[in-house]
Amino acid sequence: MDLLLLLVALVWGSSYLAAKTLTDTVGVTVLLSLRFLITTVALVVIWLIWNRRRTTRRETLVGVVLGSTQAAVLILETHGIAGTSATNAGLIISLVIVFTPVTESIAFRVPLPRMVLIAGIVAVVGVCLLVSGNGFVAPTIGDMLVLAAALVRAVHVTAVSALTRGRGFSALTLTLTQSAVCAIIYTLADYQGVLHAVQHFNTGEWIGVLYLGLACSVFAFLVQTWAIQQTSASRASLLMGTEPIWAVLIGLSIGQETLHLLGIIGAGLIIVGTYLGLRAETLHRTPSTPKEPTTIDQRTVGA
């Protein structure tokens, strides 16, 4: 399970450069609409093949609620990416490592392990060094939107944990419902732009949208939803908190960005902070948020 959550972090780390490239030629809402229309179609096919039970009204309602919070996360994050660099977006979103244990502690009314907080501080220092290593400047509107997305993502991850754990919900059904909600919201917001993009996209743009829809959404959201049902929101977020490392590595290798000595030190601190936080969260998980097995019918992913 941990390995697949790290793979989710890798996929999402690569999404910043892909989204940044596409938002240079198409609007944010149109991009998200196409992404989630593709995601929803793929999930419907998977659901028809593997689903073996009826969806309950409560399960559908929870999916709609989580779909709304997920839509908020992505609209903030993608607008932020359009207004800043892919590397900065990947780094700032890592603050979810700090936000999620706090929101989970508040939601479940449990004490926050001191080492988790220390690990979060180490990670934040790492982010600061990474940014300064590439030339620190005052935050842009895009930076602030990504910061807001990190906070809303922490709330979303905690909500997934609070609303689904121990209830026997299908990760596939929940993911499909969330995707459909996102697709409807984004498409209604700019349906004319969506039609125009469908008629004029070139091959490279379609490849980018398909990657965002199938890898960054279908695969990643299924793994995230299932994994959070099996463990705590903090553990899942700490593992997925390696996302900025992958974002930087991809930015360096594919995006041809540069990283100086302070940036390298910062990346190391994020890795250390993630490891320390993950270890502390594992050792100090409280009885109020126990790990409970969840039956998921015909899972489409391994974790």
C-alpha positions in Angstrom: 0.0 0.0 0.0 2.8 2.4 0.9 4.5 1.8 -2.4 1.4 2.6 -4.4 0.8 5.8 -2.4 4.4 6.8 -3.3 3.5 6.1 -6.9 0.5 8.4 -6.6 3.0 11.0 -5.3 5.1 10.5 -8.4 2.2 10.7 -10.8 0.9 13.9 -9.1 4.4 15.3 -9.1 4.5 15.0 -12.8 1.0 16.6 -13.2 2.3 20.1 -12.4 4.4 20.3 -15.5 1.7 18.7 -17.6 -1.0 21.1 -16.3 1.3 24.1 -16.6 2.0 23.3 -20.2 -1.7 22.9 -21.0 -2.9 26.0 -19.2 -0.6 28.0 -21.5 -3.0 27.1 -24.4 -6.4 26.4 -22.8 -8.4 27.8 -19.9 -8.2 26.2 -16.5 -11.9 25.3 -16.3 -11.8 23.8 -19.8 -8.7 21.7 -18.9 -10.4 20.4 -15.8 -13.6 19.7 -17.6 -11.9 17.6 -20.2 -9.8 15.8 -17.6 -12.8 14.8 -15.5 -15.0 13.9 -18.5 -12.3 11.4 -19.5 -11.9 10.2 -16.0 -15.7 9.7 -15.5 -16.0 7.8 -18.8 -13.1 5.5 -17.8 -14.5 4.9 -14.3 -18.0 4.2 -15.7 -16.5 1.4 -17.8 -14.6 0.0 -14.9 -17.6 0.2 -12.6 -19.8 -1.7 -15.2 -17.2 -4.4 -15.4 -16.2 -4.9 -11.7 -19.1 -3.5 -9.6 -21.1 -6.2 -8.0 -23.6 -4.5 -5.7 -26.0 -1.6 -5.6 -24.9 1.8 -4.5 -26.6 3.1 -1.3 -28.1 6.5 -1.0 -25.7 7.4 1.8 -22.7 6.3 -0.3 -23.9 8.5 -3.2 -24.4 11.5 -0.9 -20.9 11.1 0.6 -19.5 10.9 -2.9 -21.2 14.1 -3.9 -19.9 15.9 -0.8 -16.3 14.7 -1.4 -16.6 15.5 -5.1 -17.5 19.1 -4.2 -14.4 19.4 -2.0 -12.2 17.7 -4.6 -13.5 20.2 -7.2 -12.6 23.1 -4.9 -9.1 21.7 -4.4 -8.4 21.3 -8.1 -9.8 24.6 -9.3 -7.6 26.4 -6.7 -4.6 24.3 -7.5 -4.9 24.5 -11.3 -5.5 28.3 -11.3 -2.5 28.5 -9.0 -0.3 26.5 -11.4 -1.3 28.8 -14.2 -0.1 31.8 -12.2 3.2 30.4 -10.9 5.9 27.9 -11.9 5.3 24.1 -11.9 8.1 23.7 -9.4 6.7 26.3 -7.0 3.3 24.7 -7.2 4.7 21.3 -6.3 6.6 22.7 -3.4 3.8 24.8 -1.9 1.3 22.1 -2.1 3.6 20.0 0.2 2.4 22.1 3.1 -0.6 19.7 3.2 1.9 17.6 5.2 1.5 20.1 8.0 -2.2 20.9 7.5 -3.6 17.4 7.4 -2.5 16.2 10.9 -3.9 19.4 12.3 -7.3 19.1 10.6 -7.4 15.4 11.5 -6.6 16.2 15.1 -9.4 18.8 15.2 -11.9 16.5 13.4 -11.3 13.5 15.6 -10.6 15.5 18.8 -7.3 13.8 19.4 -3.9 15.2 20.5 -1.4 15.9 17.8 1.8 13.9 18.2 4.7 16.3 18.8 7.0 14.6 16.4 4.4 14.9 13.6 4.4 18.7 14.2 8.2 18.8 14.3 8.4 16.8 11.1 6.0 19.2 9.5 8.2 22.1 10.5 11.3 20.4 9.0 9.4 19.9 5.8 8.3 23.6 5.7 11.9 24.7 6.2 12.8 22.4 3.4 10.2 24.0 1.1 11.6 27.5 2.0 15.1 26.4 1.1 13.9 24.8 -2.1 12.2 28.1 -3.1 15.2 30.2 -2.1 17.5 27.8 -3.9 15.7 28.7 -7.1 15.7 32.4 -6.3 13.2 33.6 -3.7 10.7 36.2 -4.7 7.5 37.6 -3.1 4.6 35.1 -3.4 2.4 35.6 -6.4 -1.3 35.2 -6.7 -0.7 31.8 -8.1 1.4 30.9 -5.1 -1.3 32.0 -2.7 -4.0 30.0 -4.6 -1.8 26.8 -4.4 -1.4 27.5 -0.7 -5.2 27.7 -0.3 -5.5 24.4 -2.3 -3.1 22.7 0.2 -5.4 23.8 3.0 -8.6 22.6 1.3 -6.9 19.3 0.3 -6.1 18.7 3.9 -9.8 19.2 4.8 -10.7 16.9 1.9 -8.4 14.1 2.9 -9.7 14.3 6.5 -13.3 14.3 5.3 -12.6 11.1 3.2 -11.3 9.5 6.4 -14.1 10.7 8.6 -17.0 9.9 6.2 -15.9 6.6 4.8 -13.8 4.6 7.3 -15.5 1.4 8.6 -18.6 2.0 6.5 -18.0 -0.6 3.8 -18.1 1.9 1.0 -16.7 1.0 -2.4 -13.6 3.1 -3.3 -14.6 2.7 -7.0 -18.1 4.0 -6.5 -16.9 6.9 -4.4 -14.2 7.8 -6.9 -16.7 7.6 -9.8 -19.2 9.9 -8.0 -16.5 12.4 -7.1 -15.3 12.5 -10.7 -18.8 12.9 -12.1 -19.4 15.8 -9.7 -16.2 17.5 -10.8 -17.0 16.9 -14.5 -20.5 18.4 -14.2 -19.2 21.5 -12.2 -16.4 22.3 -14.6 -18.3 21.6 -17.8 -21.3 23.7 -16.8 -18.9 26.6 -16.0 -17.6 26.8 -19.6 -19.3 24.3 -21.9 -18.6 26.5 -25.0 -14.9 26.5 -24.2 -15.0 22.7 -23.9 -16.6 22.3 -27.3 -14.0 24.6 -28.9 -11.1 22.7 -27.3 -12.5 19.3 -28.4 -12.6 20.6 -32.0 -9.1 22.2 -32.0 -6.9 20.2 -29.7 -3.8 18.7 -31.3 -2.3 15.3 -30.6 0.1 16.5 -27.9 -2.7 18.3 -26.1 -4.9 15.2 -26.1 -2.0 13.1 -24.8 -1.6 15.6 -21.9 -5.3 15.6 -21.1 -5.5 11.8 -21.3 -2.5 11.5 -18.9 -4.1 13.9 -16.4 -7.5 12.1 -16.7 -6.3 8.5 -16.6 -3.1 8.5 -14.6 -3.5 11.5 -12.3 -7.2 11.0 -11.7 -8.4 7.4 -12.3 -5.4 5.6 -10.9 -4.4 8.2 -8.3 -7.8 8.9 -6.8 -8.7 5.2 -6.6 -5.5 4.5 -4.7 -5.9 7.5 -2.4 -9.5 6.7 -1.5 -8.9 3.1 -0.9 -5.7 3.7 1.1 -7.2 6.3 3.4 -9.9 3.8 4.2 -7.2 1.4 5.3 -5.0 3.8 7.3 -5.1 7.3 8.8 -5.4 10.4 6.7 -2.1 11.6 8.2 -0.1 8.6 7.1 -1.6 8.8 3.6 -0.8 12.5 3.4 2.8 12.0 4.6 3.5 9.4 2.0 1.9 11.5 -0.7 3.8 14.4 0.7 6.8 13.3 -1.3 5.0 14.7 -4.2 7.1 17.9 -4.3 10.3 15.9 -4.6 9.0 14.2 -7.7 7.8 17.6 -9.0 11.3 19.1 -8.6 13.0 16.0 -10.1 10.7 16.1 -13.1 11.1 19.9 -13.4 14.8 19.4 -13.5 14.9 16.6 -16.0 12.0 17.3 -18.3 11.3 21.0 -17.6 15.0 21.8 -17.7 14.8 23.9 -14.5 17.8 24.5 -12.3 18.3 23.7 -8.6 21.1 25.2 -6.5 22.8 23.9 -3.3 20.1 25.3 -1.0 17.4 23.7 -3.1 19.1 20.3 -2.8 19.4 20.7 1.0 15.7 21.7 1.1 14.7 18.6 -0.9 16.6 16.5 1.6 14.8 18.1 4.5 11.4 17.4 3.0 12.4 13.7 2.7 13.6 13.6 6.3 10.5 15.4 7.5 8.2 13.1 5.7 10.0 10.0 7.1 10.0 11.3 10.6 6.4 12.3 10.4 5.4 8.9 8.9 7.3 7.0 11.6 5.8 9.1 14.4 2.3 8.8 13.0 2.6 5.1 12.9 3.8 4.8 16.4 1.4 7.2 18.0 -1.9 6.5 16.1 -4.6 6.9 18.7 -7.5 4.6 19.5 -9.9 7.4 18.3 -8.8 6.8 14.7 -8.1 3.1 14.5 -7.2 1.3 11.4 -10.4 -0.6 10.4 -10.6 -3.0 7.5 -13.0 -2.0 4.8 -14.6 -4.3 2.3 -14.2 -2.9 -1.2 -15.8 -5.0 -3.9 -13.7 -6.0 -6.8 -10.9 -3.4 -6.3 -9.5 -2.1 -9.6 -6.1 -1.3 -8.1 -3.7 -3.1 -5.8 -3.6 -0.4 -3.1 
